[in-house]
């Protein structure tokens, strides 16, 4: 399917422009772009038509690359976390993301049934 090729290739091709964006733009700009693209992806995913679904498949890799890059850029900003604590903050935050991401579908399935 298109997603199997678009996701890894889109993420790879987006990595250089995303790095450039994070270097040149301010925090409000790159978070704004990430939010806009994530919402566009979500709206395309909700459609039952073929074209928006294909657009969502093509957007997923670049959007995911940008979203994670913004997240790590946010955590690595020294004004938020001192350099000695940034690794700990990333570790704890990633554990929370992993637990919520892994437990979320099972919790939702339990609540629905």
N, C-alpha and C positions, 0 to 999 in steps of 0.2 A: 504494500500500500504506500501511498504518498507520504504518510506520516513516518514510516520506518526510514525513509531517506531524508525527509525534510527536517526532522528533529536534530539528528547529529550534524548534518551539513549546515543547517541554519545556525545552530549554536556555534559551530566552528567559524563560519564566515562572519558572524556577528561579533566575535571576540575582539578583533582589532578596532572596529568602529566604536564598540562599547568602551574599550580602554581609552580611546581618544576622547570620547564624550566625558568620561569621568575626570580626565585630566583638565579639560578645557572649560567645562560648564560648572556652574555652581550647584549646590545641593538641591535647591528648589527646582532648578531646570531638569536635572537628570531624574529626580524623583517624579516630577511632573510627566516627563516622557515615559517613564516606566509605568506610571499609573494609567496614562492614556493608552499605551499599547496593551497592558493587561486587561483593561476594560474592553478594548476592541476585540481582543482574543476571546474574552468571555461572551460577548455579544455574538460573535461569529459561531462560537461553539453551541449556542442555544438554538441556532437556526436548523431547520430540517432540510434545507436546500443543499444541493451539492456544492455550489460555488462558495458560500460562506464557510462550509465545513472544510473545503480545501484551503481557503484563506486561513482558517484557524490552525490547520496542520502546518502550513508554511510559517505562521507567526510564532508557533510554540517555541521553537529553538531559540530564536533571537530574543523573545520576551523572557524566557527563562534565564538566558545568559545575562541580560540586562538587570533583571530582578535580583539575582544572586550577587551580581557585581555591586549593585547599589547597597545591598544588605551588608556585604563585607566592607565596602567603603565607609558606610555609616559606623560600623563597629570599630574600624581602625582609626577613626578620627581621634587624635590625641586630646582634643578639648572635651571629649565625652569620657574616655577611659584613659588613665595613665598607661604608658607603654608596658609597665609591669603587670597590669591587669587585663589588657586587651585579649590575650590568649585565653585567660580564664573566662572572660565574658563571652567570647566566641564559643568556647566549649560548652558552657552552661546553656547558652541560647540554642545551640545546635542540638543538644540533648532534648530540650523542650520541643523543638520543631520535630525531631524524630519521633518522640512519644506521641505528640498530638497527631502527627501525620499517620503513624501506624495504628493508633487506637481509634482515630476518628471514624473510619468506615465501619469498624465493628460496633462502635457505640451507636452510630446512626442506624445500622441494621437492627440492632437490639431494640432501639426505641421505636422503629417503624413496625416491627413485628409484634 
